[in-house]
């Protein structure tokens, strides 16, 4: 089954990598159920495509009941779910000594619990179907630790571990898993860095070397488009200048 026939649920679809992935998959005629907190952004994205192809649902991925509602909407409309792409994430990075512990909690809740909530909500359906594909946006930050990124690094290392555990546990049920690890991508992610000086420095680097989100979206579509017996376990996609 190629993308054309697939029911695909995407979180963090209101901007950046998620929104661009929606566009790429919608052009390949997938049936999409897209979620994020900014419902106006989701509605604007849906309006780019024909009615009925994209269903929009407001979701905060830190709340399991809202993630379950997103999955249930997809199921009630299409009777199955072929793909869940856990993409939502935040990156308010700061040195450990300067950080507000509340920011640490938020990073872990969105980046780690958000992915776990998605897995928890969709897994019973995919096991029943004996097929499915779960992807998560990880990061080069899930491979390499750098100063000021410790908690974000921790969240993305955790996502890689969770996704690899999921792969090992669920291959027997024909459920594929893909870890998507971008380097610097030109999106709104950097706007949430609390320290003004750090934010400007990161935005400058990202403006200089950051790649367009379409390149990540096309890699996601590549993994989804593989035959059912091919599992693209991980993809690292970074600007050539990034160390
Ligand atoms: P954006 O800020 O453009 O997108 C982040 C998305 O996550 C938005 O759609 C946002 O929607 C959503 N989101 C944030 N918090 C929540 C929440 N609590 N519930 C639901 N949705 C939420 O940045 P990117 O596109 O860059 O980020 C997408 C993913 O890519 C993230 O996981 C990020 O860590 C990862 N990444 C990005 C890189 C980059 O350089 N840009 C590099 C490596 C990884 P809303 O605010 O409407 O809820």
py3Dmol code that shows the C-alpha trace and the ligand (Angstrom):
import py3Dmol

protein = """\
ATOM      1  CA  UNK A   1       0.000   0.000   0.000  1.00  0.00           C
ATOM      2  CA  UNK A   2       1.511   3.353  -0.940  1.00  0.00           C
ATOM      3  CA  UNK A   3       0.820   6.758   0.601  1.00  0.00           C
ATOM      4  CA  UNK A   4      -2.208   7.336  -1.613  1.00  0.00           C
ATOM      5  CA  UNK A   5      -4.281   4.825   0.323  1.00  0.00           C
ATOM      6  CA  UNK A   6      -2.988   5.492   3.818  1.00  0.00           C
ATOM      7  CA  UNK A   7      -4.684   7.038   6.881  1.00  0.00           C
ATOM      8  CA  UNK A   8      -2.006   9.181   8.517  1.00  0.00           C
ATOM      9  CA  UNK A   9      -2.221  11.033  11.856  1.00  0.00           C
ATOM     10  CA  UNK A  10       0.320  13.826  12.454  1.00  0.00           C
ATOM     11  CA  UNK A  11       0.953  15.853  15.626  1.00  0.00           C
ATOM     12  CA  UNK A  12       2.694  19.232  15.629  1.00  0.00           C
ATOM     13  CA  UNK A  13       1.105  19.890  12.249  1.00  0.00           C
ATOM     14  CA  UNK A  14       0.451  23.614  12.680  1.00  0.00           C
ATOM     15  CA  UNK A  15       3.920  24.799  11.569  1.00  0.00           C
ATOM     16  CA  UNK A  16       7.419  23.822  10.452  1.00  0.00           C
ATOM     17  CA  UNK A  17       8.223  20.180   9.720  1.00  0.00           C
ATOM     18  CA  UNK A  18       4.712  18.941  10.610  1.00  0.00           C
ATOM     19  CA  UNK A  19       2.897  21.413   8.338  1.00  0.00           C
ATOM     20  CA  UNK A  20       5.261  20.712   5.442  1.00  0.00           C
ATOM     21  CA  UNK A  21       4.795  16.958   5.901  1.00  0.00           C
ATOM     22  CA  UNK A  22       1.032  17.453   5.725  1.00  0.00           C
ATOM     23  CA  UNK A  23       1.493  19.277   2.390  1.00  0.00           C
ATOM     24  CA  UNK A  24       3.769  16.596   0.922  1.00  0.00           C
ATOM     25  CA  UNK A  25       1.485  13.724   1.990  1.00  0.00           C
ATOM     26  CA  UNK A  26      -1.700  15.544   0.959  1.00  0.00           C
ATOM     27  CA  UNK A  27      -0.242  15.974  -2.551  1.00  0.00           C
ATOM     28  CA  UNK A  28       0.324  12.191  -2.546  1.00  0.00           C
ATOM     29  CA  UNK A  29      -3.422  11.800  -1.728  1.00  0.00           C
ATOM     30  CA  UNK A  30      -3.077  10.421   1.794  1.00  0.00           C
ATOM     31  CA  UNK A  31      -6.026  10.757   4.190  1.00  0.00           C
ATOM     32  CA  UNK A  32      -4.783  13.005   6.966  1.00  0.00           C
ATOM     33  CA  UNK A  33      -5.837  13.714  10.549  1.00  0.00           C
ATOM     34  CA  UNK A  34      -3.738  16.576  11.866  1.00  0.00           C
ATOM     35  CA  UNK A  35      -3.347  17.965  15.381  1.00  0.00           C
ATOM     36  CA  UNK A  36      -1.742  20.815  17.321  1.00  0.00           C
ATOM     37  CA  UNK A  37      -2.895  23.474  19.784  1.00  0.00           C
ATOM     38  CA  UNK A  38      -3.194  26.366  17.262  1.00  0.00           C
ATOM     39  CA  UNK A  39      -6.433  25.404  15.575  1.00  0.00           C
ATOM     40  CA  UNK A  40      -6.480  28.467  13.257  1.00  0.00           C
ATOM     41  CA  UNK A  41      -3.159  27.402  11.750  1.00  0.00           C
ATOM     42  CA  UNK A  42      -4.514  23.887  11.210  1.00  0.00           C
ATOM     43  CA  UNK A  43      -7.666  25.236   9.555  1.00  0.00           C
ATOM     44  CA  UNK A  44      -5.598  27.429   7.231  1.00  0.00           C
ATOM     45  CA  UNK A  45      -3.525  24.395   6.234  1.00  0.00           C
ATOM     46  CA  UNK A  46      -6.631  22.299   5.622  1.00  0.00           C
ATOM     47  CA  UNK A  47      -8.012  25.055   3.378  1.00  0.00           C
ATOM     48  CA  UNK A  48      -5.087  24.522   0.948  1.00  0.00           C
ATOM     49  CA  UNK A  49      -6.522  21.118  -0.006  1.00  0.00           C
ATOM     50  CA  UNK A  50      -9.892  19.640  -1.047  1.00  0.00           C
ATOM     51  CA  UNK A  51     -12.554  19.057   1.626  1.00  0.00           C
ATOM     52  CA  UNK A  52     -12.565  15.683   3.375  1.00  0.00           C
ATOM     53  CA  UNK A  53      -8.901  14.946   2.668  1.00  0.00           C
ATOM     54  CA  UNK A  54      -7.683  16.569   5.882  1.00  0.00           C
ATOM     55  CA  UNK A  55      -9.407  16.393   9.263  1.00  0.00           C
ATOM     56  CA  UNK A  56      -8.320  18.896  11.871  1.00  0.00           C
ATOM     57  CA  UNK A  57      -8.372  18.343  15.636  1.00  0.00           C
ATOM     58  CA  UNK A  58      -7.043  20.540  18.417  1.00  0.00           C
ATOM     59  CA  UNK A  59      -4.699  18.530  20.622  1.00  0.00           C
ATOM     60  CA  UNK A  60      -2.242  19.116  23.423  1.00  0.00           C
ATOM     61  CA  UNK A  61       0.068  16.089  23.221  1.00  0.00           C
ATOM     62  CA  UNK A  62       0.843  16.264  26.938  1.00  0.00           C
ATOM     63  CA  UNK A  63      -2.768  15.206  27.629  1.00  0.00           C
ATOM     64  CA  UNK A  64      -3.398  11.524  26.952  1.00  0.00           C
ATOM     65  CA  UNK A  65      -7.183  12.017  26.674  1.00  0.00           C
ATOM     66  CA  UNK A  66      -6.687  14.615  23.904  1.00  0.00           C
ATOM     67  CA  UNK A  67      -4.235  12.397  22.017  1.00  0.00           C
ATOM     68  CA  UNK A  68      -6.699   9.505  22.369  1.00  0.00           C
ATOM     69  CA  UNK A  69      -9.442  11.770  20.957  1.00  0.00           C
ATOM     70  CA  UNK A  70      -7.223  12.537  17.937  1.00  0.00           C
ATOM     71  CA  UNK A  71      -6.741   8.812  17.286  1.00  0.00           C
ATOM     72  CA  UNK A  72     -10.455   8.142  17.829  1.00  0.00           C
ATOM     73  CA  UNK A  73     -11.423  10.815  15.279  1.00  0.00           C
ATOM     74  CA  UNK A  74      -9.221   9.114  12.683  1.00  0.00           C
ATOM     75  CA  UNK A  75     -10.694   5.705  13.533  1.00  0.00           C
ATOM     76  CA  UNK A  76     -14.303   6.832  13.444  1.00  0.00           C
ATOM     77  CA  UNK A  77     -13.818   8.550  10.091  1.00  0.00           C
ATOM     78  CA  UNK A  78     -11.626   5.984   8.297  1.00  0.00           C
ATOM     79  CA  UNK A  79     -11.925   2.765  10.357  1.00  0.00           C
ATOM     80  CA  UNK A  80      -8.174   2.232  10.507  1.00  0.00           C
ATOM     81  CA  UNK A  81      -4.874   4.039  11.140  1.00  0.00           C
ATOM     82  CA  UNK A  82      -1.883   3.221   8.981  1.00  0.00           C
ATOM     83  CA  UNK A  83       0.582   5.816  10.271  1.00  0.00           C
ATOM     84  CA  UNK A  84       1.077   7.935  13.393  1.00  0.00           C
ATOM     85  CA  UNK A  85       3.765  10.600  13.103  1.00  0.00           C
ATOM     86  CA  UNK A  86       4.622  11.927  16.600  1.00  0.00           C
ATOM     87  CA  UNK A  87       6.229  15.194  15.554  1.00  0.00           C
ATOM     88  CA  UNK A  88       5.226  17.825  18.159  1.00  0.00           C
ATOM     89  CA  UNK A  89       8.137  19.256  20.127  1.00  0.00           C
ATOM     90  CA  UNK A  90       9.556  22.320  21.852  1.00  0.00           C
ATOM     91  CA  UNK A  91      13.102  23.548  22.425  1.00  0.00           C
ATOM     92  CA  UNK A  92      13.355  26.264  25.115  1.00  0.00           C
ATOM     93  CA  UNK A  93      17.048  25.483  25.703  1.00  0.00           C
ATOM     94  CA  UNK A  94      19.139  27.093  28.433  1.00  0.00           C
ATOM     95  CA  UNK A  95      22.190  26.302  30.576  1.00  0.00           C
ATOM     96  CA  UNK A  96      21.218  24.062  33.496  1.00  0.00           C
ATOM     97  CA  UNK A  97      22.311  26.707  35.979  1.00  0.00           C
ATOM     98  CA  UNK A  98      20.117  29.375  34.370  1.00  0.00           C
ATOM     99  CA  UNK A  99      17.051  27.327  33.529  1.00  0.00           C
ATOM    100  CA  UNK A 100      13.636  27.485  35.111  1.00  0.00           C
ATOM    101  CA  UNK A 101      12.805  23.933  36.287  1.00  0.00           C
ATOM    102  CA  UNK A 102       9.299  24.527  34.932  1.00  0.00           C
ATOM    103  CA  UNK A 103      10.842  24.687  31.432  1.00  0.00           C
ATOM    104  CA  UNK A 104      12.505  21.305  32.028  1.00  0.00           C
ATOM    105  CA  UNK A 105       9.138  19.818  32.961  1.00  0.00           C
ATOM    106  CA  UNK A 106       7.547  21.261  29.794  1.00  0.00           C
ATOM    107  CA  UNK A 107      10.319  19.919  27.535  1.00  0.00           C
ATOM    108  CA  UNK A 108       9.965  16.423  28.986  1.00  0.00           C
ATOM    109  CA  UNK A 109       6.161  16.518  28.934  1.00  0.00           C
ATOM    110  CA  UNK A 110       5.885  17.602  25.288  1.00  0.00           C
ATOM    111  CA  UNK A 111       8.911  15.853  23.771  1.00  0.00           C
ATOM    112  CA  UNK A 112       8.829  12.595  25.743  1.00  0.00           C
ATOM    113  CA  UNK A 113       5.331  12.156  27.207  1.00  0.00           C
ATOM    114  CA  UNK A 114       3.855  13.498  23.963  1.00  0.00           C
ATOM    115  CA  UNK A 115       5.471  10.637  22.041  1.00  0.00           C
ATOM    116  CA  UNK A 116       4.486   8.075  24.705  1.00  0.00           C
ATOM    117  CA  UNK A 117       0.898   9.341  24.701  1.00  0.00           C
ATOM    118  CA  UNK A 118       0.770   8.842  20.940  1.00  0.00           C
ATOM    119  CA  UNK A 119       2.156   5.315  21.224  1.00  0.00           C
ATOM    120  CA  UNK A 120      -0.262   4.450  24.023  1.00  0.00           C
ATOM    121  CA  UNK A 121      -3.268   5.795  22.121  1.00  0.00           C
ATOM    122  CA  UNK A 122      -2.569   4.066  18.782  1.00  0.00           C
ATOM    123  CA  UNK A 123      -0.897   0.770  19.700  1.00  0.00           C
ATOM    124  CA  UNK A 124      -4.036  -1.295  20.517  1.00  0.00           C
ATOM    125  CA  UNK A 125      -5.477  -0.370  17.097  1.00  0.00           C
ATOM    126  CA  UNK A 126      -2.299  -1.247  15.203  1.00  0.00           C
ATOM    127  CA  UNK A 127      -1.893  -4.549  17.088  1.00  0.00           C
ATOM    128  CA  UNK A 128      -5.493  -5.426  16.210  1.00  0.00           C
ATOM    129  CA  UNK A 129      -4.844  -4.501  12.581  1.00  0.00           C
ATOM    130  CA  UNK A 130      -1.528  -6.429  12.628  1.00  0.00           C
ATOM    131  CA  UNK A 131      -0.075  -3.502  10.684  1.00  0.00           C
ATOM    132  CA  UNK A 132       0.971   0.090  11.212  1.00  0.00           C
ATOM    133  CA  UNK A 133       3.826   2.545  11.201  1.00  0.00           C
ATOM    134  CA  UNK A 134       4.823   4.871  14.048  1.00  0.00           C
ATOM    135  CA  UNK A 135       7.313   7.676  13.397  1.00  0.00           C
ATOM    136  CA  UNK A 136       8.746  10.257  15.796  1.00  0.00           C
ATOM    137  CA  UNK A 137      10.720  13.410  15.131  1.00  0.00           C
ATOM    138  CA  UNK A 138      13.903  13.033  17.110  1.00  0.00           C
ATOM    139  CA  UNK A 139      16.990  15.140  16.361  1.00  0.00           C
ATOM    140  CA  UNK A 140      20.735  15.204  15.904  1.00  0.00           C
ATOM    141  CA  UNK A 141      20.361  16.376  19.538  1.00  0.00           C
ATOM    142  CA  UNK A 142      19.352  12.780  20.281  1.00  0.00           C
ATOM    143  CA  UNK A 143      22.848  11.684  19.230  1.00  0.00           C
ATOM    144  CA  UNK A 144      25.199  14.448  20.383  1.00  0.00           C
ATOM    145  CA  UNK A 145      25.161  16.434  23.651  1.00  0.00           C
ATOM    146  CA  UNK A 146      26.093  20.125  23.508  1.00  0.00           C
ATOM    147  CA  UNK A 147      26.194  22.824  26.195  1.00  0.00           C
ATOM    148  CA  UNK A 148      22.837  24.497  27.006  1.00  0.00           C
ATOM    149  CA  UNK A 149      20.921  21.683  25.332  1.00  0.00           C
ATOM    150  CA  UNK A 150      21.203  19.114  28.169  1.00  0.00           C
ATOM    151  CA  UNK A 151      17.491  18.713  28.899  1.00  0.00           C
ATOM    152  CA  UNK A 152      16.473  18.907  25.235  1.00  0.00           C
ATOM    153  CA  UNK A 153      19.275  16.395  24.509  1.00  0.00           C
ATOM    154  CA  UNK A 154      17.876  14.192  27.308  1.00  0.00           C
ATOM    155  CA  UNK A 155      14.383  14.352  25.825  1.00  0.00           C
ATOM    156  CA  UNK A 156      15.588  13.412  22.341  1.00  0.00           C
ATOM    157  CA  UNK A 157      17.906  10.613  23.605  1.00  0.00           C
ATOM    158  CA  UNK A 158      14.822   9.296  25.436  1.00  0.00           C
ATOM    159  CA  UNK A 159      12.725   9.380  22.264  1.00  0.00           C
ATOM    160  CA  UNK A 160      15.348   7.329  20.403  1.00  0.00           C
ATOM    161  CA  UNK A 161      15.451   4.754  23.191  1.00  0.00           C
ATOM    162  CA  UNK A 162      11.661   4.535  23.368  1.00  0.00           C
ATOM    163  CA  UNK A 163      11.309   4.185  19.602  1.00  0.00           C
ATOM    164  CA  UNK A 164      13.978   1.454  19.444  1.00  0.00           C
ATOM    165  CA  UNK A 165      12.228  -0.385  22.302  1.00  0.00           C
ATOM    166  CA  UNK A 166       8.951  -0.046  20.415  1.00  0.00           C
ATOM    167  CA  UNK A 167      10.576  -1.492  17.282  1.00  0.00           C
ATOM    168  CA  UNK A 168      11.915  -4.512  19.172  1.00  0.00           C
ATOM    169  CA  UNK A 169       8.595  -5.178  20.899  1.00  0.00           C
ATOM    170  CA  UNK A 170       6.264  -4.625  17.956  1.00  0.00           C
ATOM    171  CA  UNK A 171       8.034  -6.047  14.900  1.00  0.00           C
ATOM    172  CA  UNK A 172       6.178  -9.307  15.642  1.00  0.00           C
ATOM    173  CA  UNK A 173       2.918  -7.418  15.057  1.00  0.00           C
ATOM    174  CA  UNK A 174       4.176  -5.994  11.734  1.00  0.00           C
ATOM    175  CA  UNK A 175       4.379  -2.461  13.152  1.00  0.00           C
ATOM    176  CA  UNK A 176       7.150  -0.372  11.599  1.00  0.00           C
ATOM    177  CA  UNK A 177       8.997   2.371  13.499  1.00  0.00           C
ATOM    178  CA  UNK A 178      10.977   5.288  12.125  1.00  0.00           C
ATOM    179  CA  UNK A 179      13.113   7.758  14.059  1.00  0.00           C
ATOM    180  CA  UNK A 180      13.428  11.009  12.078  1.00  0.00           C
ATOM    181  CA  UNK A 181      16.535  12.916  13.226  1.00  0.00           C
ATOM    182  CA  UNK A 182      16.908  16.337  11.604  1.00  0.00           C
ATOM    183  CA  UNK A 183      19.792  18.737  12.082  1.00  0.00           C
ATOM    184  CA  UNK A 184      19.104  22.478  11.895  1.00  0.00           C
ATOM    185  CA  UNK A 185      15.831  23.165  10.076  1.00  0.00           C
ATOM    186  CA  UNK A 186      14.408  26.588   9.312  1.00  0.00           C
ATOM    187  CA  UNK A 187      11.245  26.671  11.508  1.00  0.00           C
ATOM    188  CA  UNK A 188       9.677  28.531  14.433  1.00  0.00           C
ATOM    189  CA  UNK A 189      11.240  26.130  16.950  1.00  0.00           C
ATOM    190  CA  UNK A 190      14.015  28.533  17.913  1.00  0.00           C
ATOM    191  CA  UNK A 191      11.589  31.333  18.870  1.00  0.00           C
ATOM    192  CA  UNK A 192      10.901  29.719  22.263  1.00  0.00           C
ATOM    193  CA  UNK A 193      14.502  29.944  23.545  1.00  0.00           C
ATOM    194  CA  UNK A 194      14.017  32.096  26.677  1.00  0.00           C
ATOM    195  CA  UNK A 195      17.403  33.828  26.814  1.00  0.00           C
ATOM    196  CA  UNK A 196      17.341  36.719  24.301  1.00  0.00           C
ATOM    197  CA  UNK A 197      21.054  36.537  23.471  1.00  0.00           C
ATOM    198  CA  UNK A 198      20.988  32.756  23.046  1.00  0.00           C
ATOM    199  CA  UNK A 199      17.839  32.974  20.959  1.00  0.00           C
ATOM    200  CA  UNK A 200      19.346  35.514  18.572  1.00  0.00           C
ATOM    201  CA  UNK A 201      22.571  33.479  18.252  1.00  0.00           C
ATOM    202  CA  UNK A 202      20.666  30.256  17.525  1.00  0.00           C
ATOM    203  CA  UNK A 203      18.354  31.990  15.053  1.00  0.00           C
ATOM    204  CA  UNK A 204      21.371  33.444  13.264  1.00  0.00           C
ATOM    205  CA  UNK A 205      22.998  29.995  12.936  1.00  0.00           C
ATOM    206  CA  UNK A 206      19.723  28.477  11.832  1.00  0.00           C
ATOM    207  CA  UNK A 207      19.203  31.288   9.270  1.00  0.00           C
ATOM    208  CA  UNK A 208      22.682  30.600   7.914  1.00  0.00           C
ATOM    209  CA  UNK A 209      22.705  26.811   7.661  1.00  0.00           C
ATOM    210  CA  UNK A 210      19.154  25.629   8.438  1.00  0.00           C
ATOM    211  CA  UNK A 211      17.539  23.537   5.714  1.00  0.00           C
ATOM    212  CA  UNK A 212      13.928  23.954   4.581  1.00  0.00           C
ATOM    213  CA  UNK A 213      11.338  21.713   6.316  1.00  0.00           C
ATOM    214  CA  UNK A 214      10.319  20.250   2.937  1.00  0.00           C
ATOM    215  CA  UNK A 215      13.505  18.147   2.985  1.00  0.00           C
ATOM    216  CA  UNK A 216      12.470  16.483   6.244  1.00  0.00           C
ATOM    217  CA  UNK A 217       8.906  16.094   4.975  1.00  0.00           C
ATOM    218  CA  UNK A 218      10.146  14.321   1.837  1.00  0.00           C
ATOM    219  CA  UNK A 219      12.269  11.963   3.955  1.00  0.00           C
ATOM    220  CA  UNK A 220       9.196  11.140   6.067  1.00  0.00           C
ATOM    221  CA  UNK A 221       7.202  10.436   2.905  1.00  0.00           C
ATOM    222  CA  UNK A 222      10.046   8.195   1.671  1.00  0.00           C
ATOM    223  CA  UNK A 223       9.884   6.065   4.839  1.00  0.00           C
ATOM    224  CA  UNK A 224       6.080   5.832   4.685  1.00  0.00           C
ATOM    225  CA  UNK A 225       6.182   4.871   0.999  1.00  0.00           C
ATOM    226  CA  UNK A 226       8.353   1.791   1.481  1.00  0.00           C
ATOM    227  CA  UNK A 227       6.794  -1.650   0.953  1.00  0.00           C
ATOM    228  CA  UNK A 228       5.246  -3.100   4.149  1.00  0.00           C
ATOM    229  CA  UNK A 229       8.213  -5.449   4.742  1.00  0.00           C
ATOM    230  CA  UNK A 230      10.752  -2.598   4.660  1.00  0.00           C
ATOM    231  CA  UNK A 231      11.232  -0.638   7.876  1.00  0.00           C
ATOM    232  CA  UNK A 232      13.355   2.524   7.652  1.00  0.00           C
ATOM    233  CA  UNK A 233      14.428   2.538  11.312  1.00  0.00           C
ATOM    234  CA  UNK A 234      16.195   5.897  11.444  1.00  0.00           C
ATOM    235  CA  UNK A 235      17.088   8.802   9.191  1.00  0.00           C
ATOM    236  CA  UNK A 236      19.574  11.579  10.075  1.00  0.00           C
ATOM    237  CA  UNK A 237      19.199  14.591   7.783  1.00  0.00           C
ATOM    238  CA  UNK A 238      21.394  17.597   8.469  1.00  0.00           C
ATOM    239  CA  UNK A 239      22.808  20.588   6.609  1.00  0.00           C
ATOM    240  CA  UNK A 240      26.195  19.696   5.167  1.00  0.00           C
ATOM    241  CA  UNK A 241      27.794  22.503   7.228  1.00  0.00           C
ATOM    242  CA  UNK A 242      26.512  21.138  10.564  1.00  0.00           C
ATOM    243  CA  UNK A 243      29.048  19.285  12.727  1.00  0.00           C
TER     244      UNK A 243
END
"""
ligand_1 = """\
48
LIG
P 7.814 24.310 15.036
O 7.893 25.147 16.263
O 7.536 24.960 13.732
O 6.736 23.156 15.228
C 6.493 22.552 16.468
C 5.117 21.914 16.411
O 4.863 21.258 17.646
C 4.021 22.956 16.206
O 3.071 22.463 15.286
C 3.401 23.080 17.585
O 2.021 23.378 17.478
C 3.580 21.648 18.112
N 3.481 21.577 19.562
C 4.291 22.137 20.497
N 3.820 21.852 21.735
C 2.701 21.112 21.557
C 1.780 20.506 22.442
N 1.880 20.614 23.778
N 0.745 19.817 21.922
C 0.607 19.697 20.587
N 1.444 20.226 19.693
C 2.475 20.922 20.187
O 9.201 23.515 14.981
P 9.709 22.259 14.121
O 8.839 22.003 12.971
O 11.143 22.496 13.910
O 9.570 21.088 15.199
C 9.007 19.830 14.905
C 9.838 18.753 15.567
O 11.141 18.759 14.964
C 10.072 18.912 17.060
O 9.917 17.660 17.694
C 11.523 19.380 17.152
O 12.110 19.035 18.378
C 12.116 18.624 15.983
N 13.393 19.116 15.467
C 13.498 20.362 14.898
C 14.717 20.829 14.432
C 14.892 22.192 13.886
O 16.054 22.610 13.694
N 13.833 22.953 13.601
C 15.899 19.951 14.468
C 15.668 18.654 15.029
C 14.461 18.264 15.506
P 1.153 24.311 18.456
O 2.071 25.340 19.026
O 0.101 24.850 17.546
O 0.610 23.357 19.477
"""
view = py3Dmol.view(width=600, height=400)
view.addModel(protein, "pdb")
view.setStyle({"model": 0}, {"cartoon": {"style": "trace"}})
view.addModel(ligand_1, "xyz")
view.setStyle({"model": 1}, {"stick": {}})
view.zoomTo()
view.show()
